[in-house]
Amino acid sequence: MNSLGFDKAPKDTRVVVAMSGGVDSSVVASLLHEQGYQVVGITLQLYDHGEALKKKGACCAGQDIYDAKRVAESMGFEHYVLNYQSRFQDNVIEDFVESYLKGETPIPCVKCNQNVKFKDLLQTAQDLGADCMATGHYIQRLVGDKGAELHRAIDTSKDQSYFLFATTQEQLDFLRFPLGGWSKDITRQHAERLGLIVAEKPDSMDICFVPGGSYAKVVEKFRPGAMKPGDIVHIDGRTLGQHEGIINYTVGQRRGLGIGGGHTDNNSPLFVVGLRPDRNQVVVGPYEALARDTIFLKECNWLMPEIPAEGVDVEVKLRSAQSPLPATLYPDRAVLKMPAFGVAAGQACVAYIGNRVIGGGWITGADNQKITVAA
């Protein structure tokens, strides 16, 4: 077996590498080429190239496309740029905008992996006769008794398993993640050793089509008039102030509410506990009002035979940067052993047994069904 799990020599193994133009995917492509594999680098143009050139530090921007091409040229492997702009707008940007208008907090990076990179690009890789497709994600693909499994990365600070919960078993069989077993500093060391021009390139932090992190401006651009003023109401029914659009708020938010102080005993802080798009209201309340123990899910993807009706003990993450929480998982919901605070519709609930990712689903809502939190 070669390092990618095929019973043939690297020179007879064709690998498509999804290259974003960053250091991670550049190292993956370059190392595989160095090991003798038939490497084909593919970079996606996901939005208008003229606009992309204006963005810095964003995945798949104009500079990134140029960087990926230069890496391929310097190493000597094939590289192509594919225009997926219309697919990206239809499957990612439009979904992002509609999600915000419904009072949700979307995760476009998951949608991009789910509907563009691991669907359309993966199909392109198969059409090119590739044996597999490799990416620069920090996650592990391990082979168990029943086939390929998805596991958290060794470097927990870089683990990207939350964003890849929607990877299907069929996709996982075809995918490879060479960086999942080491830390980012090792990746940088290889980039320097190989003399890659991206060796010191900083990691992209912003969502690629949201320059400066201004989500509301993106929504307003695609849906003019979305910034409709409305009431900020307390859970007890009082109107405390006015907002300039619910798209400026997310569940769990404390700062920037725009209502000042003096609304509570001891001037204790208020948090966004809910959004009501049908009434154009932002609902606020004390921190304990955020407590939720039952998380309702839709469009679930499970990387195990089935979730039993009686439930299974797991750990779940409800946001990417959150520590895993113990829970009982059912086919359409997760019941937490202790309450979570700031659960937002539109985010994902990703389930783990140990380090193994067993899948997840999109959060449609949450409730407090078995846990009482003292006021």
Secondary structure by P-SEA (a helix, b strand, c coil): ccccccccccccbbbbbbccccaaaaaaaaaaaaaccbbbbbbbbcccaaaaaacccccccaaaaaaaaaaaaaabbbbbbbcaaaaaaaccaaaaaaaaaacccccaaaaaaacccccaaaaaaaaaccccccccccbbbbbccccbbbbcccccccccccccccccaaaaaacccccccccaaaaaaaaaaacccccccccccccccccccaaaaaaaaaccccbbbbbbccccccccccccccccccccccccccccccccccccccccccccccccbbbbbccccccccccccccccccccccccccccbbbbccccccbbbbbbcccbbbbccccccccccccccccccccccbbbbbcccccccccccc
